[in-house]
């Protein structure tokens, strides 16, 4: 896995081991290991994992890892919304993991399907476990995902996500009645101090720990129900579990979110996590505007009708 990155203003004041996990789609501990082994350089020189980046820094990596080959799986079905020579746009089902990793070693992921359906993506990108993958949706989140089919589009899309130039829209049903028609949530996010697999809304950095990262989510009320609210969520940044954590910190966790909704709301009784990626919009490398839409599944509206 090799590549380069030019640091932009948004990341000034961040540590190298805070930025690269998102860029490379690997864990922070893996990044620290590679940096210490000299497989990552800044401006041609080796640095420490806690190096604070500056605008214009040229980060390069040439990482050699032993990975398990991903096998094609023909027993998975993923609806295709659009396809051309550059991209494949899919409607990811809820419950489907995007790729193998530390938390999921099975061969039943979207990538396993992808290697069967479009073997042309084999080897495309920075990681053999994630060919063509430029972003992810959580296992229990459904909706629009774009997958690159060429290196030119792969590099372009990665830069769009990195610079925050990808427009994303989600539909969700949250617990409680949202009073205002709109809110902008700005709770900074960081990994939980006690449970590393969770993300926490944390207001500030603490010495010796991974710092908080800016996160912005625009929330729009669509329909108020008796005990719930149907909302649109428009994330302006792309942090892990961002919408789920922001809604929970706002006091309106997403229905069915067993990880972030408190047990008194009985999220385990909901038929699914009610979060769906409805729209994805971007400008391709030719300057053409692209927009892809996936309406929320019928179960969303069935649930709302039942709740009145």
C-alpha positions in Angstrom: 0.0 0.0 0.0 1.6 3.3 -1.1 0.4 6.8 -1.6 0.8 10.5 -0.8 -1.2 13.3 0.8 -0.8 17.1 1.0 -1.9 18.5 4.4 -4.7 21.2 4.1 -5.7 23.9 6.6 -8.5 21.8 8.2 -5.9 19.4 9.7 -3.4 21.9 11.1 -2.8 21.2 14.8 -3.7 17.5 14.3 -1.3 14.7 14.9 -0.1 12.4 12.1 -1.6 9.4 13.9 -5.0 11.2 14.1 -5.2 12.0 10.4 -3.9 8.8 8.7 -6.4 6.3 10.2 -9.2 7.9 8.3 -7.2 8.4 5.1 -5.9 4.8 5.1 -8.9 3.2 6.6 -6.8 1.4 9.3 -6.6 1.6 13.0 -4.6 4.2 14.9 -2.4 1.5 16.4 -1.6 0.3 12.9 -0.6 3.8 11.8 1.6 4.3 14.8 3.3 1.0 14.0 4.0 1.9 10.4 5.2 5.4 11.3 7.7 4.0 13.9 8.9 1.5 11.3 9.7 4.3 8.9 7.1 3.3 6.4 5.5 6.8 6.6 7.5 10.0 6.0 6.7 13.7 6.1 8.6 15.9 3.6 10.9 13.0 2.9 11.9 12.5 6.6 10.8 10.0 9.2 8.8 11.5 12.1 7.2 10.4 15.3 3.5 9.3 15.3 2.6 12.3 17.4 4.1 14.8 14.8 1.8 17.8 14.5 1.2 18.4 10.8 1.5 21.8 9.0 -0.2 23.1 5.8 1.7 21.9 2.8 3.4 19.0 4.5 3.9 16.2 2.0 3.0 12.9 3.7 4.0 9.7 1.9 3.6 6.0 2.8 5.0 2.8 1.4 3.5 0.1 3.7 4.1 -3.6 3.3 1.7 -5.8 5.2 0.8 -9.4 5.1 -2.9 -9.6 4.4 -5.4 -12.3 3.9 -6.6 -12.5 0.3 -10.2 -11.5 -0.1 -12.2 -14.2 -1.9 -15.2 -13.6 -4.3 -18.6 -14.6 -3.0 -21.4 -15.2 -5.4 -24.0 -15.8 -2.6 -24.5 -12.1 -1.7 -27.0 -9.7 -3.4 -26.4 -6.0 -3.5 -28.7 -3.8 -5.6 -27.0 -1.6 -8.2 -28.3 2.0 -8.6 -25.9 3.2 -11.4 -22.8 2.1 -13.2 -20.4 3.5 -15.9 -16.8 3.0 -16.7 -15.6 5.0 -13.6 -18.0 4.2 -10.8 -20.4 1.6 -9.4 -23.1 3.0 -7.2 -24.9 0.5 -4.9 -27.8 0.5 -2.4 -26.1 -1.2 0.5 -28.6 -3.4 2.5 -28.7 -3.0 6.3 -26.8 -5.8 8.1 -24.1 -6.0 5.4 -20.5 -5.3 6.5 -18.6 -3.3 3.9 -15.2 -5.1 4.2 -13.2 -7.5 6.3 -11.3 -6.2 9.3 -10.4 -6.8 12.9 -14.1 -6.8 13.9 -15.3 -9.1 11.0 -13.2 -11.8 9.4 -16.0 -13.5 7.4 -16.2 -13.7 3.6 -19.8 -12.3 3.6 -19.0 -8.6 3.0 -19.8 -6.1 0.3 -16.2 -6.4 -0.9 -16.6 -10.2 -1.3 -19.7 -9.6 -3.4 -17.8 -6.9 -5.4 -15.0 -9.2 -6.3 -17.5 -11.6 -7.7 -19.7 -9.0 -9.4 -16.9 -6.7 -10.7 -13.5 -8.4 -10.5 -12.0 -5.5 -12.4 -11.6 -3.7 -9.0 -9.2 -6.3 -7.7 -6.1 -4.5 -6.5 -7.6 -1.0 -7.0 -6.6 1.4 -4.2 -4.4 1.4 -1.1 -5.5 -1.7 0.6 -6.1 -5.2 -0.8 -8.9 -5.7 1.7 -10.8 -2.7 0.4 -10.5 -2.6 -3.4 -12.4 0.4 -4.9 -13.7 1.4 -1.5 -13.5 5.2 -0.9 -16.0 5.4 2.0 -18.1 3.2 4.3 -21.5 2.8 5.9 -21.9 1.1 9.2 -23.1 -2.5 9.1 -26.6 -1.6 10.2 -26.9 1.5 8.0 -28.4 1.1 4.5 -28.2 3.3 1.4 -26.1 4.9 -1.3 -22.4 4.0 -1.6 -20.1 4.9 -4.5 -17.3 2.5 -5.5 -14.5 3.5 -7.8 -13.7 1.3 -10.8 -10.6 3.2 -12.1 -7.6 4.6 -10.4 -8.3 8.1 -11.6 -11.8 8.1 -10.1 -10.5 6.4 -6.9 -7.9 9.1 -6.3 -10.4 11.8 -7.2 -13.1 10.5 -4.8 -10.6 10.0 -2.0 -9.6 13.6 -2.3 -13.2 14.8 -2.3 -13.9 13.0 0.9 -10.7 14.2 2.5 -11.5 17.8 1.6 -15.1 17.6 2.7 -16.4 18.2 -0.9 -18.8 15.2 -1.0 -22.5 16.1 -0.2 -24.2 13.4 1.8 -27.8 13.2 3.1 -29.4 10.7 5.4 -32.9 9.9 6.7 -33.4 8.8 10.3 -36.0 8.3 12.9 -35.0 9.4 16.3 -36.4 9.0 19.8 -38.4 11.9 21.2 -40.0 15.0 19.6 -37.5 17.4 18.2 -38.9 20.9 19.0 -37.0 23.1 16.5 -37.3 22.7 12.8 -33.5 22.8 12.4 -30.3 22.3 14.5 -26.6 22.4 13.7 -24.8 19.9 16.0 -21.1 20.6 16.5 -20.0 18.3 19.3 -16.4 17.3 18.7 -15.9 13.5 18.6 -13.2 11.2 19.8 -12.8 7.5 20.7 -14.4 6.6 24.0 -11.9 6.6 26.9 -13.2 3.3 28.3 -14.7 1.5 25.2 -12.4 1.9 22.2 -15.0 0.6 19.7 -17.4 3.5 20.6 -17.2 7.2 19.7 -17.9 9.8 22.3 -18.9 13.4 22.1 -16.0 15.1 23.8 -15.6 18.9 24.2 -11.8 19.1 24.4 -8.4 17.4 24.1 -6.9 15.7 27.2 -3.2 15.3 27.7 -1.9 12.0 26.6 -5.1 10.9 24.8 -6.3 11.0 21.2 -7.7 14.5 20.7 -11.2 15.4 19.8 -12.0 16.1 16.1 -14.3 18.7 14.7 -17.7 17.3 13.6 -20.6 19.1 12.1 -24.1 17.7 11.4 -27.1 19.7 10.1 -30.3 18.2 11.4 -33.7 19.1 9.7 -37.1 18.0 11.2 -39.2 16.3 8.5 -42.2 15.1 10.6 -42.9 15.0 14.3 -44.6 11.8 15.6 -46.0 11.0 19.0 -42.8 9.8 20.6 -40.4 10.1 17.6 -39.2 12.5 14.9 -38.4 11.8 11.3 -35.3 13.8 10.3 -32.8 14.5 7.6 -29.2 14.5 8.7 -26.6 16.3 6.5 -23.1 15.7 7.8 -20.5 18.4 6.9 -17.7 16.2 8.1 -17.2 12.5 7.9 -16.3 11.1 11.3 -16.9 7.5 12.4 -20.5 7.0 13.7 -20.9 10.8 13.5 -24.7 11.1 12.9 -25.4 8.4 15.5 -23.2 10.0 18.2 -24.4 13.5 17.4 -28.1 12.5 17.7 -27.5 10.7 21.0 -25.6 13.7 22.4 -28.4 16.0 21.2 -30.8 13.9 23.3 -32.5 12.2 20.3 -30.7 8.9 19.6 -31.6 7.0 16.5 -34.3 4.4 16.9 -32.8 0.9 17.1 -29.3 2.1 17.9 -28.2 -0.5 20.5 -24.8 1.1 20.7 -25.7 4.7 21.5 -29.3 4.8 22.6 -29.7 4.2 26.4 -31.3 0.9 27.4 -34.4 2.6 28.8 -35.5 3.3 25.3 -35.3 -0.4 24.4 -33.5 0.0 21.1 -33.2 -3.8 20.9 -36.9 -4.0 20.3 -36.8 -1.9 17.0 -36.8 -3.9 13.8 -33.5 -2.2 12.6 -31.4 0.8 13.0 -33.4 3.6 11.4 -30.6 5.4 9.5 -30.4 5.4 5.7 -28.0 7.1 3.3 -30.5 8.8 1.0 -28.4 10.9 -1.3 -24.8 11.3 -2.5 -23.7 14.2 -4.6 -20.3 15.2 -6.0 -18.4 16.7 -9.0 -16.3 14.2 -10.9 -12.8 14.8 -12.3 -14.4 16.1 -15.6 -16.4 18.7 -13.7 -19.7 16.8 -14.2 -22.1 16.9 -11.3 -23.2 13.5 -10.1 -26.2 12.8 -7.8 -27.4 9.4 -6.7 -30.5 8.8 -4.6 -31.9 5.8 -2.7 -35.3 6.4 -1.1 -35.7 5.2 2.5 -36.9 1.6 2.8 -40.6 0.8 3.2 -40.0 -0.3 6.8 -39.3 3.4 7.7 -42.8 4.5 6.6 -44.4 1.4 8.1 -42.9 2.2 11.4 -44.0 5.9 11.2 -47.6 4.9 10.3 -47.7 2.5 13.3 -46.5 5.3 15.6 -49.0 7.9 14.3 
